[in-house]
Amino acid sequence: MRILFTCFFLVAVPGLSVAQPLSQSMAQCSGLFHGVGTMMSDPARAEKLDRAGMIWRGAAIKQAEAEGRADAAIWVAGHQRESFDDWRGRGKMAAFSQDFRDWASYCRKLGKAKGIKTDLGS
């Protein structure tokens, strides 16, 4: 009975969730860099951000495979696209927002912890 109640509680209580898979966070980092990169007026900076996005996408796919996802590339692409669309939808000023700084910091720290090297600096 206790197990049944616990299962019901977890499903019925909104906002209560389990941490997302690491591969999803990595895909979101990819979408972040791709999305913001498309808004850069400096072609060199845009290219750096695009490369970083590709590196994150590759790492996210490897991580998703390690998590046991048979459809890793498709699954990562969906989360990457969702993140890309979100950041593109925020407009050019998104790169100056606190949310962007927080996400970029998170991605930088995650990259350092997972050995993901981009040329965006530390």
Secondary structure, 3 states (H helix, E strand, C coil): CHHHHHHHHHHHCCCCCCCCCHHHHHHHHHHHHHHHHCCCCCHHHHHHHHHHHHHHHHHHHHHHHHCCCCCHHHHHHHHHHHHHHHHHHHCHHHHHCHHHHHHHHHHHHHHHHHCCCCCCCC
